[in-house]
Amino acid sequence: MPEGEPIAGKTYRADGWQYVDLPTRLSHEMKDVFFGVIGEGNYAILACTELPGPDGYWRGQLLISPEGQERMLTHSKSAA
């Protein structure tokens, strides 16, 4: 990812948001779980591909806030 902010006028990266390129496709159900763990307002979608329907999927590149990162870590520790 190039240096600087990917969204003009925002300071996401300067504020500690991390770039994430999901390594796999998520079912629509898992996408909802994933974003539920991160929490509303703790992610910014940069690009995505979605195939609707029962056999569909979602895949994307996003920025996750420091709070969202902490929420993911807490969730991972509790699931172990």
N, C-alpha and C positions, 0 to 999 in steps of 0.2 A: 504494500500500500504506500503511495507517495507520502512524503512529509506534508505537514499542514493539516488543516481541517477539511474533511470530505464534504461538509455541508456549509456553504457560504453563510457567514454571519453567526455561526455557532462556535462554541469553544469546547466541544465534547472531549477531544483528545487532550487539550490543555488541562481539562478538569479531571483527567484520569480515566476516561472511558476507554475500554479496550475493544479492538477490532476482533471480530470472530467470523470465520468462514466455516460454516457447519460442514463437517466432513462427510455427512450423509444426508439422505432425504428423511424427513419426518412425516409420519402419517398425520392427518389432520388432528386426530386425538392427541398424539404426542406433541404436536406443535402447541396446542392449547395448554398442555401440562408444562412444557418448557417455558412458555411465556408467563404462565401462572407462577412458576418458581421465581423467575426473574422479577416479576412484579410490574404492574402498569407504570409507565413513565420512566422505567429503567432501561429501556432499549430504544434504539433508532434503527429502523430497517434501511439499509443502503440499496440493496438489490435483492430480488427474490424471483423464484420460479415456482409456479403452483399448477398442479394438475387437479382439477376438481373431481368430485365423485367419490364413491366408496372405496375405490382402489387408488385414489389420488394421493398426492404427496405435496409437501412444501419444503423448499430448500432456500437458504438465503445467506446473505452477508449482512452483518449488523454491528452496531456499537453497543456495548453493555456498560452501564454506569458502575461506579465503585460500589454503590449499594446493591445493585443487581449481581455483581460479582460475589459480594459477601453472602447474599441470599443463596446463590448457587453452591458456594462452599458449605454453608450451613446445611443445606438440603443434602448434599453429598455425604457429609459426615453423619447425618441422622439416618441415612439409608444404608450405611455400611454395617 
